[in-house]
Amino acid sequence: MAQAASAGKFITFEGLDGCGKSTQMEKLASALRAEGIDVLTTREPGGTEIGERVRAVLLDSRTAGLDPRGEMALMFASRAQLIAQVIEPALNAGKWVLCDRYTDSTEAYQGGGRKLGSRAVLQMHKVLCHGLWPELTILMDSDVAYSVQRARRRNKNVGPGDAPDENRFERESAAFFNRVHTAYLKIAARETQRVVMIDARPSIAEVHREIVSVVRERLMEDAKTRALAERL
């Protein structure tokens, strides 16, 4: 599979909602910025004005009856816009791009959870994303039941005027999330050169140290960047 061929680096964070991936992405971004690396963080679905509108449709619990194939198409619509408007320009400018979710999420949630299969997802990625894959994907592996409960509790605690309703996926069954988790494990087994599975169960600080170690080993190649990595 093709990877980002540019001066920048592209890293994605994956896992079930509630596993702590967003927190770890921001901690890595802060560590890299402290060492003078130009970092851009973004998320999926969303990351652009158009993408955020798509996100509102996809995640709102009032979006009932959405066909799984329509759901997958909307995910890729948001992603294609993000690549064109944010990711590719940043990579071409030499920035490190950290993204909360990418095509692996679609393969896990729509391919696995919705039972659409991997082939359709990967075909759409090839056409709509020009085969752009990250150099590194951090897969945060966690207990399924705990992660789902944590995500549901987090969304439940959001007040009416605090944030938009993003509860639609949290209302899915345990069987759905088990299929998603299984799909993630299959992706990790298949994409060993790109995907690194990180145990999300230890403390935030421990998980952060493990992620920094992986980034140092996988992406800090030239002497200058290695020197920066030693101080992370």
Phi, psi and omega per residue, in radians:
M1 nan 2.502 -3.116
A2 -1.226 2.612 3.084
Q3 -2.147 2.972 3.133
A4 -1.150 2.054 -3.139
A5 -1.800 1.569 -3.095
S6 -2.835 3.094 3.117
A7 -1.251 -0.416 -3.136
G8 -1.421 3.035 3.087
K9 -2.146 2.494 -3.096
F10 -2.093 2.048 -3.133
I11 -2.161 2.329 3.071
T12 -2.043 2.661 3.088
F13 -2.029 2.289 -3.092
E14 -2.277 2.852 3.086
G15 2.514 3.015 3.106
L16 -1.163 2.627 3.018
D17 -1.019 2.414 3.141
G18 1.631 -0.003 -3.107
C19 -1.495 -0.196 3.114
G20 1.697 0.216 -3.071
K21 -1.131 -0.674 -3.128
S22 -1.107 -0.733 3.103
T23 -1.077 -0.786 -3.107
Q24 -1.209 -0.592 3.088
M25 -1.101 -0.769 -3.129
E26 -1.195 -0.607 3.106
K27 -1.167 -0.704 3.095
L28 -1.152 -0.740 3.123
A29 -1.029 -0.751 3.138
S30 -1.112 -0.729 3.134
A31 -1.123 -0.723 3.133
L32 -1.190 -0.727 3.131
R33 -1.111 -0.631 3.138
A34 -1.092 -0.373 3.124
E35 -1.768 0.233 3.042
G36 1.522 0.175 3.118
I37 -1.530 2.320 -3.136
D38 -1.384 1.962 -3.024
V39 -2.107 2.394 3.029
L40 -2.083 2.286 3.082
T41 -1.941 2.524 3.120
T42 -2.635 -3.129 -3.088
R43 -2.563 2.835 3.057
E44 -2.295 2.622 -0.311
P45 -1.120 2.651 -3.129
G46 2.229 -2.569 3.089
G47 1.504 -0.241 3.051
T48 -2.417 2.919 3.123
E49 -1.040 -0.763 3.121
I50 -1.164 -0.781 -3.132
G51 -1.067 -0.626 3.124
E52 -1.182 -0.565 3.066
R53 -1.178 -0.709 3.081
V54 -1.118 -0.702 3.123
R55 -1.018 -0.747 -3.129
A56 -1.034 -0.663 3.117
V57 -1.244 -0.786 -3.042
L58 -1.174 -0.669 -2.993
L59 -1.730 -0.246 -3.132
D60 -1.173 2.252 -3.110
S61 -1.129 -0.274 3.104
R62 -1.405 -0.146 3.105
T63 -1.409 1.400 -3.105
A64 -1.678 2.613 3.046
G65 1.354 0.244 3.124
L66 -1.259 2.164 -3.137
D67 -1.103 2.419 3.140
P68 -0.940 -0.644 3.125
R69 -1.232 -0.614 3.048
G70 -1.157 -0.667 3.106
E71 -1.069 -0.816 3.128
M72 -1.086 -0.725 -3.139
A73 -1.097 -0.695 3.115
L74 -1.164 -0.661 3.079
M75 -1.019 -0.785 -3.121
F76 -1.271 -0.518 3.076
A77 -1.098 -0.793 3.097
S78 -1.101 -0.722 -3.102
R79 -1.157 -0.765 3.141
A80 -1.054 -0.711 3.108
Q81 -1.137 -0.726 -3.137
L82 -1.120 -0.732 3.128
I83 -1.075 -0.865 -3.076
A84 -1.178 -0.694 -3.003
Q85 -1.584 -0.523 -3.002
V86 -2.154 -0.983 -2.952
I87 -1.174 -0.962 -3.092
E88 -1.083 -0.783 3.101
P89 -1.046 -0.679 -3.133
A90 -1.172 -0.766 3.123
L91 -1.102 -0.734 3.130
N92 -1.142 -0.418 3.103
A93 -1.532 0.043 3.101
G94 1.520 0.186 -3.132
K95 -1.445 2.749 2.976
W96 -1.606 2.206 3.142
V97 -1.871 2.147 3.069
L98 -1.952 2.124 -3.053
C99 -2.134 2.247 3.076
D100 -1.441 1.692 -3.099
R101 1.478 2.642 3.101
Y102 -2.791 -2.676 -3.035
T103 -1.077 -0.492 3.088
D104 -1.019 -0.597 3.092
S105 -1.110 -0.716 3.131
T106 -1.156 -0.694 3.107
E107 -1.139 -0.637 -3.131
A108 -1.332 -0.852 -3.045
Y109 -1.400 -0.831 -3.132
Q110 -1.538 -0.747 3.117
G111 -1.163 -0.808 -3.131
G112 -1.574 -1.022 -3.095
G113 -1.052 -0.786 -3.129
R114 -1.567 -0.037 3.078
K115 1.148 0.546 3.094
L116 -1.479 -0.257 3.125
G117 1.508 2.825 -3.102
S118 -1.347 -0.595 -3.018
R119 -1.022 -0.812 -3.121
A120 -1.099 -0.702 -3.141
V121 -1.113 -0.827 -3.091
L122 -1.189 -0.559 3.073
Q123 -1.168 -0.751 3.111
M124 -1.144 -0.651 3.117
H125 -1.089 -0.759 -3.126
K126 -1.062 -0.724 -3.084
V127 -1.358 -0.843 -2.985
L128 -1.564 -0.367 -3.092
C129 -1.974 0.138 3.115
H130 0.991 0.474 3.125
G131 1.199 0.328 -3.119
L132 -1.306 2.053 3.089
W133 -2.121 2.652 3.081
P134 -1.228 2.715 2.993
E135 -1.199 -0.537 -3.077
L136 -2.503 2.355 3.026
T137 -2.130 2.163 3.072
I138 -1.636 1.949 3.115
L139 -1.730 1.936 -3.130
M140 -1.464 1.869 -3.111
D141 -1.624 2.283 -3.082
S142 -2.556 2.962 3.069
D143 -1.158 2.242 -3.040
V144 -1.062 -0.909 -3.077
A145 -1.076 -0.741 -3.121
Y146 -1.127 -0.793 -3.113
S147 -1.082 -0.771 -3.131
V148 -1.137 -0.743 3.119
Q149 -1.097 -0.718 3.141
R150 -1.126 -0.729 3.123
A151 -1.140 -0.735 3.130
R152 -1.134 -0.701 3.139
R153 -1.166 -0.704 3.127
R154 -1.078 -0.831 -3.123
N155 -1.206 -0.576 3.134
K156 -1.174 -0.548 -3.095
N157 -1.416 -0.100 3.104
V158 -1.348 2.212 -3.121
G159 -1.240 2.835 -3.089
P160 -0.960 -0.649 -3.106
G161 -1.746 0.069 -3.048
D162 -1.431 -0.713 -3.029
A163 -2.789 2.825 3.114
P164 -1.203 2.765 3.070
D165 -1.212 2.071 3.097
E166 -2.259 0.804 -3.011
N167 -1.792 0.031 -2.970
R168 -1.061 -0.782 -3.117
F169 -1.267 -0.558 -3.139
E170 -1.119 -0.300 3.138
R171 -1.481 -0.032 -3.140
E172 -1.255 2.896 -3.071
S173 -1.368 2.897 3.075
A174 -1.077 -0.637 3.135
A175 -1.084 -0.682 3.109
F176 -1.050 -0.864 -3.091
F177 -1.213 -0.529 3.046
N178 -1.157 -0.660 3.078
R179 -1.152 -0.694 3.096
V180 -1.060 -0.811 -3.125
H181 -1.082 -0.760 3.117
T182 -1.079 -0.703 3.116
A183 -1.109 -0.701 3.093
Y184 -1.066 -0.744 3.137
L185 -1.103 -0.652 3.110
K186 -1.171 -0.683 3.100
I187 -1.088 -0.788 -3.134
A188 -1.075 -0.689 3.134
A189 -1.199 -0.556 -3.108
R190 -1.440 -0.663 -3.025
E191 -1.859 1.012 -3.034
T192 -1.170 -0.422 -3.139
Q193 -1.358 -0.367 -3.058
R194 -1.940 -0.712 -3.008
V195 -1.683 2.232 3.045
V196 -2.060 2.154 -3.127
M197 -1.544 2.232 -3.125
I198 -2.029 2.291 3.089
D199 -1.236 2.034 -3.080
A200 -1.512 0.002 -3.030
R201 -1.353 -0.579 3.105
P202 -1.119 -3.066 -3.120
S203 -1.148 2.808 3.118
I204 -0.996 -0.731 -3.130
A205 -1.139 -0.730 3.128
E206 -1.126 -0.767 3.140
V207 -1.119 -0.718 3.112
H208 -1.038 -0.792 3.131
R209 -1.054 -0.695 3.135
E210 -1.141 -0.717 3.132
I211 -1.145 -0.759 3.106
V212 -1.040 -0.712 3.120
S213 -1.074 -0.737 3.130
V214 -1.144 -0.774 3.141
V215 -1.083 -0.731 3.122
R216 -1.058 -0.804 -3.084
E217 -1.204 -0.703 -3.021
R218 -1.526 -0.591 -2.942
L219 -2.083 -0.306 -3.112
M220 -1.501 1.499 -2.958
E221 -1.679 -0.861 -3.067
D222 -1.403 2.827 -3.035
A223 -1.040 -0.698 -3.114
K224 -1.127 -0.816 -3.114
T225 -1.229 -0.578 3.074
R226 -1.089 -0.673 3.125
A227 -1.114 -0.699 3.079
L228 -1.121 -0.714 -3.078
A229 -1.093 -0.607 -3.124
E230 -1.087 -0.395 -3.113
R231 -1.696 -0.007 3.125
L232 -1.188 nan nan
